[in-house]
Amino acid sequence: TQLLEQSPQFLSIQEGENLTVYCNSSSVFSSLQWYRQEPGEGPVLLVTVVTGGEVKKLKRLTFQFGDARKDSSLHITAAQPGDTGLYLCAGGDGNKLVFGAGTILRVKS
Amino acid sequence: DAGVIQSPRHEVTEMGQEVTLRCKPISGHNSLFWYRQTMMRGLELLIYFNNNVPIDDSGMPEDRFSAKMPNASFSTLKIQPSEPRDSAVYFCASSLQGAPGNTIYFGEGSWLTVV
């Protein structure tokens, strides 16, 4: 069974600060995705990375896929209260996705 | 465009009762997934279908759980009999197999409480 470990589990920061969330595995994944989930809703896809070493930017969010395709990071610059939520990484395993436990981010104004 | 539609959104039931959760995937998608989310275990894949056929049900916790997909636009997840430890949010999701990165689209979830 492929497992994804996310760290930290919880993060509470002030508006304007920067942060990085990590997603690590001992397995190689064909792709890796980041989702954001708000209370009472389902996860919503933020980005998919498929190539080792790939970096993608989405406004203030920067996603990186490790060279060996076993790990990924999500960096948020100048966090805002609207970034609050549960951030999940998910690894592609054939047609399935294996999810990490998530990082709960709270951005205080 | 309609996303994945789940019903009911919330259900409170007594232990021992049968629970049926319903899902309508995004039109044109050929893969459907049932996930369960709890604080303790996070998001777990229960079962997934490809072209209406169950492909992997290794995540189904026990025989009390069953899932069907009679056609491309409808699936059910049934728990009989239900137990308090089944309390969780159950998500249905769909995707188009072969799409880049296999993007999975989630419904809003069915919040189940078994008392």
Interface residues (C-beta under 8 A of the other chain):
Chain A: S31 Q33 G40 E41 G42 P43 V44 L45 T48 V50 L88 A90 G92 N95 K96 L97 V98 F99 G100 A101 G102
Chain B: V4 S31 F33 Y35 G42 L43 E44 L45 Y48 N50 I55 D56 F91 A93 S95 Q97 P100 G101 N102 T103 I104 Y105 F106 G107 E108 G109
